[in-house]
Amino acid sequence: MTVEAEPLSRLRQRTSEKWRAYPEDVLPLFVAEMDYPLAPAVAEALHAAVDRNDTGYIGPDDRTQRAFARFARDRWGWEVEPARTRTTTDVGVVIVESLRMLIEPGDRVVITPPVYPPFFDFIPEAGGVVEEVSLLEGGADGRGWALDLAGLERAFAGGAKAFLLCNPHNPLGLVHPREELEAVAALAARHGVWVVSDEVHAPLTHSDATFTPFLSVSDEARRVGIAAHAASKAWNLAGLKCALFVTASREQSQRVHALPIEVEVRTSQFGRIATEAAYRSARSWLDGALEAIESNRALLSLLLTDRLPRVRYREPLAGYLAWLDFRELGWGDDPAARILNEARVAVNPGADFGRQGAGFVRLNFACSPEVLTEAVDRIAELTRN
């Protein structure tokens, strides 16, 4: 099905952060929310829940887990046992609660910046200490960025107790190859390191890439790993609060199911209903959204080449977030500030993703081609002043 962004006049009626954080003269291309309408199957499921006054606490029901398992099998060839999953409010809670039960206070947890900013906060919330192993920039295979396996091995051998993996990697849209994930699992198993894999962007993998679930790569991965999944990014459901702990071993499943019942019952009833509908009945909508995203991915390449040729951009292979390198323009460590103040376009400062992001910005291109074009035109105008 065809999926198109809603007009700005309608988008500005939304009350979410994207449309309330800035005045109306600002084009908001920052937070990871798409400008597309809800998938009809999701909207119908939510309307039906309201019609039957189904607004109570969640009850014993594994339909959401079973819908996810079918989606994982059909999309990625990954066999998930619904009984080895559990719901909670969001991916952040999956990460924090997983780390909290796997590490001791003061243990070091590795992240690979530039990376999703809340990773820097999730780890201390869980009682850990952040250890950075930066991604390698300028990979020989042309991907531009890659996991530093030698750096990870040094960190693991040096006493780190867990690795918070971003797969696919935000903000780069980097889809980690299977062989790298296998290597991570082997290193983690050798050094007694747990791996928590944030896979929330997985359904948004583009048609020219293949997503590999971490728990699918080896017995070692299944033993050391827990994955975080949700429909929130791919179907625009972040405000409905439902995510999944996913495990693939008896031991990890037992750990997750030993978490307090409150971790699960805080799942939103509407979130669970919408998530089930997304995984079960809104796959054609997702395919249409991905077509629109990939079209804008290419459009952004053309716009930058034509109007901002000194801004470097490598097309992502997952998601709708562009990691733009403004360093050649000499706009300092925080070009996002100038872009907001002078061009009235809101993008994420690269430094929020770690010191490695100085001079970069993250731009959300899940919008209409017209909005994307206007945003680039506004930014390009700054180079002519």
Beta strands, then each sheet from edge to edge (+ up, - down):
strand 1: 27-28
strand 2: 85-88
strand 3: 108-111
strand 4: 129-132
strand 5: 136-137
strand 6: 145-146
strand 7: 162-166
strand 8: 194-198
strand 9: 225-229
strand 10: 243-246
strand 11: 312-313
strand 12: 321-325
strand 13: 345-346
strand 14: 348-349
strand 15: 360-364
sheet 1: 1+ 13+
sheet 2: 2+ 10- 9+ 8+ 7+ 3+ 4+
sheet 3: 5+ 6-
sheet 4: 11+ 12- 15+ 14-
end
